[in-house]
Amino acid sequence: MDIKHGPQHDLTRKSTQSFLMSFLLSGICAFAHFGTPCTVFSIARKGLKNMDAARRREQIAIELAFFTVRLIEICMAVGTLW
């Protein structure tokens, strides 16, 4: 899933999150791979100019990290490899 493919791939949308959780809970997924954005957690962020935009990106990244944890919990519960 990647937002560049359209809004239906936007993992910040609750409807997209619900779809993914339902898909994993169905048990038909054998393996899941997660690529949560990590750029906001990098030391390379020093010298930021637009702090408002940076804070918004941080908020989104943290929300996605927590969502990833939720998906991993589901994977573990249903026996999906990750």
Stockholm file with secondary structure:
# STOCKHOLM 1.0

chainA/1-82         MDIKHGPQHDLTRKSTQSFLMSFLLSGICAFAHFGTPCTVFSIARKGLKNMDAARRREQIAIELAFFTVRLIEICMAVGTLW
#=GR chainA/1-82 SS CCGGGCGGGCTTSHHHHHHHHHHHHTTCCCBCCCCCCCGGGSGGGTTCSCHHHHHHHHHHHHHHHHHHHHHHHHHHHHTCBC
#=GC SS_cons        CCGGGCGGGCTTSHHHHHHHHHHHHTTCCCBCCCCCCCGGGSGGGTTCSCHHHHHHHHHHHHHHHHHHHHHHHHHHHHTCBC
//
